[in-house]
Amino acid sequence: MTESTSHVEQQVQARIAAARARIQAAKERRDSLAQARRRGLAHRHARKLRNLAEAEQRQADGQ
């Protein structure tokens, strides 16, 4: 295909490329937020388990 593309076709291709870039950026942003959310949940869960263990230890020491 050595035929030249029209200005309109070039504009359409540029818009398609820009849309793909926006979609990819949004996907990366969602992935990053999901990873941060999982990390936060893991920290919260670990803290809860530590608190439960400490409470059990205090209860055992009191008896």
Order of alpha helices (4+ residues) and beta strands (2+ residues): alpha
